[in-house]
């Protein structure tokens, strides 16, 4: 794993309330919305890590210096970092905030309060996060979905996806130690193992789809793209033509739907989220 010592950025540390000094304005907007939705004031330690997260999204402290911010805004992307209020408190309101467009939140359905901990979101039967976009909100040949999977098992299913058995979709399936992945194409490609970490299903052209795990390519398959589906993407489940299907049974630390990334961008993307998971709570929640 790539830790924060390699990244070269440090969160602003502290305790109790207050605010991190000199916050990035987009970080400040996220923190303000998080405070509103959670009904609590984010601890200064978490505020500092949020500020660093936004700096890294904008190109600081990663191997290739990718500035994702403008393209994430322009490309209808949504990113849920699942930021806790503090080392000991998290709730659905805070976890529903999209860091790209925080004004409008996503909706958790069938979860209970105990499913939200500082370590992430715990899934279960019939539970899902209704995200704001669908695969057809992205270009047919430039799209990706991402999930930071913290725990997995033999029947853990879909951490993110939209599609159906009869149409193409954009999804990751984590089942029985295997990963199935697809973007605007029928998924049928399995990789043994690789059940935890940052999983990314990625397309940047009309002829191939690639699976990245922790920023590295684990499989590239021939896959001709088809018109994207219009079903809203679900986190912690597959939106199966409008119905919840195969909810994820494990714990997840981040979900995102974005445009497609190059290999160099995927490495930077992993470094960003490895930093986040390592630092967002004392002792980390990275795997």
N, C-alpha and C positions, 0 to 999 in steps of 0.2 A: 504493500500500500504506500501511497505517497502521502506523507504527513505534512503538517503545517511548518515543520522546521525547514523543509525543502522550499516551500512556497515563498518564505521570506516576508510575509505579512503577519502582523499580530493583532488580535482583537484588543479593544480598549477594555481593560479589566476593572472590576469594581464590585460593589455589593449594594443591596437595597435598591431604592428608587433612584430618581434623578435621570439624567440624560447623558449619552455619550457626547463629548465635545466635537464640534465641527462636523456634524453628520452630512453625508451626501444628501442632496435634496430628495432624490428618489428613495433613498433609504429612510429618510425622515417621513415621507409620505406613507411608506409601508408600515413603519412603526406606529404612526398615528392611527392608521386604519386598524392595525392589530390591536392597539389599546381599546379602540371603540368596540370591535367585535368580540374581544375576549372579556371586556368589562373590567380589565385590570391593567396596571402599568407595567410594561415590560422591564425586567431587571436590566441594570446598566451593563452587566456582562453580556447578555444576549444582544443588547443594542450595539455594543461594540463589534460583535461578530457579524451582525446584520450589516453594519457599515462596511466592514471588510468584504463581505460577500458581494455587495454592490460594486465596490472598487474592482474586485476580480472579474465580475461580469463585464465591466467596462474596460478590461484589458490589463489590469495590474497584477503582477505576481504569478503569472503562469508561463509555461515553457515557450509558447508561441505568441503570447500577448494578444490573443483574440479579443476584440471588442464586440461582444455579442449584443450590446444593449439596443442599438438602433435597429438591427435586423430583427430582434425579438419583438420590438414594438411594431415594426412595419409588417411583420409576418403573422399577426394574430396569435402569437404564442401566449401560453399561460403556464406559469411555474409556481408550484406550491411547495415551499421549503419546509413546511410543517415546523414552524418556529414556536418553541415553548415560551411561556411567560417568564419562567425562571428555571433553575435547576430542578425544582420540585413541582411545578405547576404547568399544566397544559390543558387546553379545552378545544372543543369543536369550533368555536368562534374564531379563535386565533389561527387555527389550522385551515380555515376556509379562505384565507386571504391569499390572493394571487399577487406575487411580487412585481409582475409586469404591469398589470392594470388593477390596482388594489381597490378601486372604487366599487367594483362589482364582485361579489364573492361567489364561490361554488357552494354546493349544498350536500351535506352528509345526510344519508338516509338509512334508518334502522340501526344506527350506532347507539351505544350507551356511553355515559360519561367515562366509565372505566376504560373505554377503548382508546382514549386520548391521554398519553403520558409524555413526559419530556423525551422519551426515547423514540416516539413516533406514533403511528396509527395502527391499531390492531384490527385486522379484518375478521370476517366471519360470515356465516350463512345469510344471504339476502342483503348484505350490507354493500353500499356503494357510494362513491362521491360523484355527483353529477357535475361534470366540468362545463365550461362555458362555450367551448368550440366543438366542432365536428371535423372529421377528416377533410370534408369538402371546403373548409375554411382555409385550407393550405393548398399549395400548388401540387398538382398530381405527381410531379417528379421531384419535389423537394419537401420532404416532411419526415418527422421522426417523433417517437414517443419514448419516454424515459421513466424508469422507476428505480429508486434506491431501495432494494430489498434487503431487509435486515435479518429476517428469519424465513425459512422455507421448509417444506416437507413434501411427502408423497402425494398430497391432494390439495395443494395450495392454489393452483389455478392462475387466474388472470390478475396481475397487479394494475393493468391498464389496458383499455381497448374499446373498439367500436367495430361492429361488423355483424356477420351472421354466417351460418353454415352454408348458405346459398349465395352469398355475395362477398366481395372482397372487403377488407377492412385494414385498420392500422392497430396493431396490438403486440403485446408480449404475453406469452403463456409460460408459466413456470410450473411444471408438473412432473412429478416422479423423477426428480433430478435432471430434467431436460428443459431446454428453452425452445419454444417455437416463436418465430418472429415474422412479421410481415408489415408492409406499408403499401396500401392500395394494390394488394394482390392477395390471392388465396394463400394462407399460411400452411406450409407442409414441411418446413425445414426444422429439424430437431438437432440439438447439440447436447451430447451427454455431459452431465455435470453443470458447473457454473450456475449455482442456484442462488447465490447471494452477492451483494455489491451493487454497483451502478450498472443496470441493464439498459441498453439503448437499441431500439430497432430503427434503422436509418435508411432513407433513400435520397440519392442526389442525382439520379438519372432515370431513364425510362426502362432500363434493362436489368438492373441489379438491385438487390436489397442486402444490407449488411447488418450483422449483429455485433455490437461492441459490448464488452464487459470490462468495467473499470478502465475505460479509455483505449482498450486494445481490441483489434479485430479478432473475433473468434470464428466467424464464418461469413463469406460472401457468396450469395447464390444468384444464379440467373432467375430473373423474375420480371416479367413484362408488366408494367403498371397499367391499371385500369382506372376508370373514373372513380374518385373518392366517394364514399358513402356519406349520407347526410345525418346519420344518427350521432347524437352528441357523445363525445368520448366519456367513458366512465373510468374513474380511478377505483381501485380495489375490487374490480369486477369487469366483465365484458358487457357492453351494451349490445345485446343480441337483437338487432332490428326492433329496438324499443323496449326490450325486456331485460331484466337483470339475469345474467348467466354466469355460473361458476365463479362466485365471489372468492376473492383471495383470502386465504386463512392465516396468512403470516403478518409480520410487522413491516411497515414501510416508512422510510424517512424522508422521501421527496417524490413528487410526481410532476411530470411536465409533458406538454405537447408543443412542439416547435417546428420550424422549418428544418430541412436537412442540413447536416454538418459534414464537412470534410473530415478526413482522418486526423489532421492536425487540430482541427476545432474540437473533435471528440476527446482528444487528449487533454486539452485545456478545460473542457467541460467536466471531465472527471476530476481534474486537480481542484477545480472550484468546489465541487460537491464533496470531495474527500476532506478538504479544509473545513467545510461547513459541518460535516458529520463529526469530525474530530474535535471541534471547538465549541459547538453550540451549547453543550452542557459540560460541566466539570467532569473530567474523566472520559468524555467522548461517547458517541453512540455509533461510531464507525465500525464496519465489519471487514 
